[in-house]
Amino acid sequence: MQLARRFIDSVQTAGSESFELENLDLFNDRALPAFGRAAADAKMAVFSGQDQTPEQIAAWKSARDVFDQFAAADAYVFNIPMWNAGVPYVLKQWIDIVTQPGWSFGFDPEKGYCGLMEGKQAIAIHTSGVYAPGLPAAFGSDFSSTYFADWLNFVGIEDATHVRFAPTVVNGDVDGTRKLAESELSAAASAFAGKLSAVGALQLINN
């Protein structure tokens, strides 16, 4: 979280224009709607061109509200701690809600999937307590950053930078590792700020 805030401060310093910042705390701001059977059936109704039931309509609207909030931003800062080699469950739930046909992606029977979130940029800050690239397999595996990078590409956010701060626990020089991450973020801030419009909307998605 501190790295994400530091990056946003650097973006604000580097940019001559202001931008709107929205902090979306997936754990604490509000409960995400469940994407259960009713929502899944509503999604399949969209795919098949069938009418939705009242229950499905309500579930689909709840999901749409979450997506609209996501789509309203021009740029994103994702704070992603690794949980059990993957992303936290609440981030996965949020991804499952906003990743819907006709919203964040399209599908062509001949060409396959295509992302619909073009023109946006993102920076993802990945942290982990024990895992770090280059360590033996006994120190863990990374299905978190690889999954998240694939998701960004899937929805069309191709302008994405990934910065890693790891390990944070099994580390004899955690301050040095943090400074390396801060250096990467500082280097990315200027270009990130330059792409934000005069009153661009930036979301910090924290979990």
C-alpha positions as CSV (number, residue, x, y, z in Angstrom):
1,M,0.0,0.0,0.0
2,Q,2.8,2.4,0.8
3,L,4.4,1.8,-2.6
4,A,1.1,2.4,-4.3
5,R,0.7,5.7,-2.5
6,R,4.2,6.7,-3.2
7,F,3.7,6.0,-6.9
8,I,0.5,8.1,-7.0
9,D,2.4,11.0,-5.2
10,S,5.1,10.7,-7.9
11,V,2.5,10.8,-10.7
12,Q,1.0,13.9,-9.1
13,T,4.4,15.6,-8.9
14,A,5.4,14.6,-12.4
15,G,2.1,15.8,-14.0
16,S,1.3,19.5,-14.5
17,E,-2.4,18.7,-14.7
18,S,-4.6,17.4,-11.9
19,F,-6.5,14.2,-12.0
20,E,-9.3,12.6,-10.0
21,L,-8.3,9.8,-7.6
22,E,-10.7,7.1,-6.4
23,N,-9.5,4.6,-3.8
24,L,-11.3,1.3,-4.2
25,D,-10.6,-0.9,-1.2
26,L,-12.0,-4.3,-2.1
27,F,-12.1,-5.5,1.4
28,N,-13.4,-2.5,3.3
29,D,-15.3,-0.1,1.1
30,R,-18.4,-2.2,0.5
31,A,-19.3,-5.8,-0.1
32,L,-19.0,-6.9,-3.7
33,P,-22.1,-8.5,-5.1
34,A,-22.1,-12.3,-5.2
35,F,-21.6,-13.7,-8.7
36,G,-23.5,-16.9,-8.1
37,R,-26.0,-19.0,-10.1
38,A,-28.4,-16.1,-10.9
39,A,-25.5,-13.9,-12.2
40,A,-24.0,-16.8,-14.1
41,D,-27.4,-17.6,-15.7
42,A,-27.8,-13.9,-16.6
43,K,-24.4,-14.0,-18.3
44,M,-25.3,-17.1,-20.3
45,A,-28.6,-15.5,-21.3
46,V,-26.6,-12.6,-22.7
47,F,-24.4,-15.1,-24.6
48,S,-27.4,-17.0,-26.0
49,G,-29.7,-14.0,-26.7
50,Q,-32.4,-15.1,-24.2
51,D,-34.5,-13.0,-22.0
52,Q,-33.3,-12.6,-18.3
53,T,-35.6,-13.4,-15.4
54,P,-36.2,-10.7,-12.8
55,E,-33.7,-12.3,-10.5
56,Q,-31.1,-12.4,-13.2
57,I,-31.8,-8.8,-14.2
58,A,-31.1,-7.7,-10.6
59,A,-27.9,-9.8,-10.4
60,W,-26.7,-8.4,-13.8
61,K,-27.4,-4.8,-12.7
62,S,-25.4,-5.3,-9.5
63,A,-22.5,-6.6,-11.6
64,R,-22.9,-3.8,-14.1
65,D,-22.6,-1.1,-11.3
66,V,-19.2,-2.6,-10.4
67,F,-18.1,-2.6,-14.0
68,D,-19.2,0.9,-14.6
69,Q,-17.1,2.1,-11.7
70,F,-14.1,0.3,-13.2
71,A,-14.7,1.5,-16.7
72,A,-15.1,5.1,-15.7
73,A,-11.3,5.4,-14.9
74,D,-8.6,6.2,-17.4
75,A,-5.8,4.6,-15.5
76,Y,-5.3,2.1,-12.6
77,V,-2.9,1.3,-9.9
78,F,-3.3,-2.2,-8.6
79,N,-1.9,-3.2,-5.2
80,I,-1.6,-7.0,-5.3
81,P,-0.3,-9.1,-2.4
82,M,0.3,-12.8,-3.2
83,W,-2.0,-15.2,-1.4
84,N,-1.1,-18.9,-1.6
85,A,0.7,-18.4,-4.9
86,G,-2.3,-16.5,-6.4
87,V,-4.3,-13.3,-6.1
88,P,-6.5,-12.6,-3.0
89,Y,-10.0,-14.0,-3.3
90,V,-11.6,-10.6,-3.2
91,L,-9.6,-9.4,-6.2
92,K,-10.6,-12.6,-8.1
93,Q,-14.2,-12.0,-7.2
94,W,-13.9,-8.4,-8.5
95,I,-12.3,-9.6,-11.7
96,D,-15.0,-12.2,-12.2
97,I,-17.7,-9.5,-11.9
98,V,-16.2,-7.0,-14.3
99,T,-15.0,-9.5,-16.9
100,Q,-18.3,-9.9,-18.9
101,P,-19.1,-10.2,-22.6
102,G,-19.9,-7.0,-24.2
103,W,-18.5,-5.0,-21.3
104,S,-14.8,-5.7,-20.9
105,F,-14.4,-8.2,-23.7
106,G,-16.0,-9.3,-27.0
107,F,-16.0,-12.6,-28.8
108,D,-16.0,-13.5,-32.5
109,P,-16.5,-17.2,-33.5
110,E,-13.8,-16.9,-36.1
111,K,-11.3,-14.5,-34.4
112,G,-11.8,-15.4,-30.8
113,Y,-11.8,-13.0,-27.8
114,C,-10.9,-9.3,-28.0
115,G,-10.5,-6.8,-25.1
116,L,-12.8,-3.7,-25.0
117,M,-10.9,-1.6,-22.5
118,E,-8.5,0.0,-25.0
119,G,-6.8,3.3,-24.3
120,K,-6.3,2.7,-20.6
121,Q,-3.1,2.2,-18.7
122,A,-2.3,0.3,-15.5
123,I,0.5,-0.3,-13.1
124,A,0.5,-3.4,-10.9
125,I,2.5,-3.6,-7.8
126,H,3.1,-7.3,-6.8
127,T,4.3,-8.2,-3.3
128,S,5.0,-11.5,-1.6
129,G,6.5,-12.5,1.7
130,V,8.5,-15.5,0.8
131,Y,8.4,-16.0,-3.0
132,A,10.7,-14.1,-5.3
133,P,11.9,-14.9,-8.8
134,G,15.0,-17.1,-8.9
135,L,14.4,-18.8,-5.5
136,P,14.0,-22.6,-5.4
137,A,10.6,-24.1,-5.8
138,A,10.5,-24.8,-2.1
139,F,10.0,-21.0,-1.6
140,G,6.8,-21.0,-3.6
141,S,5.4,-20.4,-7.0
142,D,3.9,-17.4,-8.8
143,F,0.5,-17.8,-10.3
144,S,-0.4,-14.3,-9.2
145,S,1.4,-11.9,-11.5
146,T,1.2,-14.2,-14.5
147,Y,-2.6,-14.5,-14.0
148,F,-3.0,-10.8,-13.5
149,A,-0.9,-9.9,-16.5
150,D,-2.9,-12.2,-18.7
151,W,-6.2,-10.7,-17.4
152,L,-5.1,-7.2,-18.2
153,N,-4.3,-8.2,-21.7
154,F,-7.5,-10.2,-22.0
155,V,-9.6,-7.1,-21.3
156,G,-7.5,-4.9,-23.6
157,I,-5.3,-3.0,-21.1
158,E,-2.1,-3.6,-23.0
159,D,-0.3,-0.5,-21.6
160,A,0.7,-2.1,-18.3
161,T,3.7,-2.0,-16.1
162,H,4.5,-4.6,-13.4
163,V,6.7,-3.9,-10.4
164,R,7.6,-6.5,-7.8
165,F,8.5,-6.0,-4.2
166,A,9.6,-9.4,-2.9
167,P,10.4,-11.1,-0.7
168,T,9.2,-8.9,2.2
169,V,9.7,-11.5,5.0
170,V,12.5,-13.8,4.1
171,N,14.9,-11.1,3.1
172,G,18.2,-10.0,4.6
173,D,18.0,-6.6,2.9
174,V,14.3,-5.7,2.7
175,D,15.1,-2.0,2.7
176,G,17.3,-2.4,-0.3
177,T,14.6,-4.5,-2.1
178,R,12.0,-1.8,-1.3
179,K,14.3,0.9,-2.7
180,L,14.7,-1.0,-6.0
181,A,10.9,-1.2,-6.3
182,E,10.6,2.5,-5.5
183,S,13.2,3.3,-8.2
184,E,11.2,1.4,-10.7
185,L,8.0,3.1,-9.7
186,S,9.7,6.6,-9.9
187,A,10.9,5.8,-13.4
188,A,7.4,4.8,-14.5
189,A,5.6,7.8,-12.9
190,S,6.6,10.4,-15.4
191,A,5.4,8.5,-18.5
192,F,2.3,7.4,-16.6
193,A,1.4,11.0,-15.7
194,G,2.0,12.2,-19.2
195,K,-0.7,9.8,-20.5
196,L,-3.4,11.0,-18.1
197,S,-5.7,13.6,-19.5
198,A,-6.1,17.0,-18.0
199,V,-8.8,15.7,-15.7
200,G,-8.1,12.1,-16.0
201,A,-9.6,9.6,-13.5
202,L,-7.2,7.3,-11.7
203,Q,-8.3,4.3,-9.5
204,L,-6.2,2.8,-6.8
205,I,-7.5,-0.8,-6.4
206,N,-6.3,-2.1,-3.1
207,N,-6.9,-5.5,-1.5
